[in-house]
Amino acid sequence: MSDSDFLFMRRAIELSLDNVKKGGGPFGAVVVRKGEILAESCNLVTALNDPTAHAEINVIRDAARKLETFDLSGCTIYSTCEPCPMCLGAIYWARIDKVVFANTTSDAQNIGFADSLIYKEISRPLQERNIEFRQLLREEALKAFKAWEESENKVEY
């Protein structure tokens, strides 16, 4: 780890501590490219009443807007906690090169943030999950997939 890794992680930690003082969740994150912070945020779930407003999601959205691209290749995300399944998915979709984290999922579970249920649910067949899943109108929905596949204007991601 370099000195800058410590600097960026300390910034993420500072964001998380400030957020706790404001009544928010104890999570912070920064996205860095070429040694510069592109975006920084904290967990805004309760502030925005948005269950997807995790620190990592917020900084990915902000960095992508600033760079005007959905491809964050060449970027590193510094997060105060090992990413949850939603954030991990977003990190992969954004093509971020590296994840540096502080607290573990076990640390988060110890204070009431349990990701283990989601990981278990993902591996279960649809009919065995705790939330009901039903498939409907697949043939009609496939028309949009076919239209996209045949489109000359599509941008693959």
N, C-alpha and C positions, 0 to 999 in steps of 0.2 A: 504494500500500500504506500502511496505517495503522500507527501504533506498536503497536497490539494484534496486528496480523498478525505483526510481528517477534517479539513476546513469545510468541505461541502456537507459531510455528515453532521458536523457541529451546527451548521446552519439549519439542517432539517430538524435536528433535536431542539434548537432554539424555537423554531416554528411550532413544534409540538407542545413545548412548555408554555408558550404564549397562548396557544389555543386552549389548553387546559384552564389557564387563568380566566379565559373568557367563557368557560363553561362547555367547551367543545371536547372532542375526543383527543386522545394522546398520540396523535399521529401527524407526522410532517414529511414532506418529500420535496426534492429539487431535481430538476432535469438539467444536465450539464452537457455542453458540446464544446470541444476545443478549449477546455479550461474555463469556460464562462457559464454562469447560470443563465439558462434560457427561461426557466419558469420555476416558481416555488409556491407551495400551498400547504395547507393543513387539512385535516378532516373537517368537512363542513356539513356532515350528515344532518345533525340536529339544527344547525343554523339555517339551512336551506330546506329542511324537511325533504331531503333527497337521499334515499338509501344508497345511491351510486356515487355520492360526493366524497369518496375516499380521497385522501391526499394524493395518491398515485394517479388516480383517474383525473383529478383536477389539474395536476401538472402536465400530464400527457396532453390533455385537451388544450391547455394554454400554450405549450411548446409547439404543438402542431399548428395552431392558429398563427403564432408568431413566425414560424418558418413557412407557412402556407403550403404544408404538405402533411400527408398522413404517415409518411415514412420517416421515422426518427432514427434511421441508421446513423451510427457515429455518435449516438448519445448514450449517456450513463444516467441511470436514475438512482438517487440516494434516498432511501426510505428508512424511517425510524423503526420499521418493523418488517419482517419477512412478509412479502405480499400475500394477501388473501387470494382465493381462486379467481374472483372477478378481476382484481388488479393484475394478477399474473397473466390472465388471458389478454388483458389490454396491453400489457408490456410486450407480449409476443406479437399481437396484431400490429403494434406500433413499430416493430422491428428494432427495439432498443437493444444495443449491443451488450450492456452490462448492468447488473443489479448489485448494488452495495446496500446492505441492510444492517441494522443494529439489533433490535430485539427479535426473538424467534416467535414462531407461532405458539410454542408452549408458553412463553412469557405472556403473550396476549391472552391465551386461554386462562392463565392463572388470574387474570383480572376481569374475566367475563366475556372476552371476545373469542368465541370458539368457531374456528374454521373447519374443524374435523367433521362436523355434520355435513357440510357441503361436499367435502372430498368423498365421503362415504356415499352420498346421494348420487354423485356423478358416476360412480362405478356400478351402481345398481341398474338393472333393467327398468325401463320406463314404468311398467306395471307394479314395480315394488317400491317406488319412490313415495315419500311422504306427501308430495303434492301430486294431485291428479293430472295426468297428461293424456290428451286425446288428439288423435290425428283427424283432420277434417278438410275436405276439398283439395286434396293433393293434386289431382289432375288439373284443376283450374289454376292452382298456384304455380304449377310447373310451366304454364304459359309465360310467366314473367321471367323464369330462369331461361327458357328457350329464347325469348326476345333479347335478353341480355347477352346470351351466348352468341347470337347472330348479329348483335349490334356492332357497327363499325366505329361507334363513338365511345365504347366502354373503356374505362380505366381500370385495369386489373389491380387488385390489392390483396 
